[in-house]
Amino acid sequence: MKTKIQACIIDDEQDGRDYISLLLQNEFPEIQIAFLASSVEEAYIYLSKNSPDILFLDVQLKDGTAFDLLSKFKEIRSQIIFITAFENFAIQAIKNGAADYLLKPIRKIDFIIAVNKTLENMVKTKASVTSSGKNKISLPTLQGFKLTDIDDIIRCEADSSYTTFYLIDKTKVLVSKTLHEFEEFLSEHNFFRIHHKHLINLTHLKEYIKGKGGQVVMTDNSVLDVSVRKKNDFLSRVEHMD
């Protein structure tokens, strides 16, 4: 069980990794450095099996770019602070779900502000997936938030760092958070993740169609794939539904 916030530093320069490590040690003792990497390959191997809370990710690595690394994953659950010597990468960083970005050489004050902002994002994320009532969830939107009955959610669909909620009144709510950030909470309310893209409300399951992984038909008549690796767990869960 994690007792501290986990961070991974990915920078091809030893001095860069050392400097960020020192800043974390001195300014944020609650953050533990779980892994250091200097290349896309090293980072990919680690991130394939681990999901640190925060990534300090240099844009230019010795065997590619940060964006090459991110493109290898359908979803990155970590908060990402991009590090770059070139300001023109900022827009691309933001499009890739950056919590913030830092320009080299990194100033201590900028680093502290970026990490504090990221920690605040983590708190807000946790709050946003906390029930706001016995059967409600607060979904953050550009205008504020939408208080939604959990039973009214038919399914949730992942799209990179966004999640779309499909409701029984045929409306959709787009939230700028990953599906993973809602999965744990909603799983306690009869939701099941059948695919890396799909989290469904089993209450709204209408039909299962056999196949290699199979497909489900929901009450809104959407037809969704079940991944092969999720198939047995899904069928077992449905079999033991009350």
Disulfide bonds with the S-S distance in Angstrom:
none
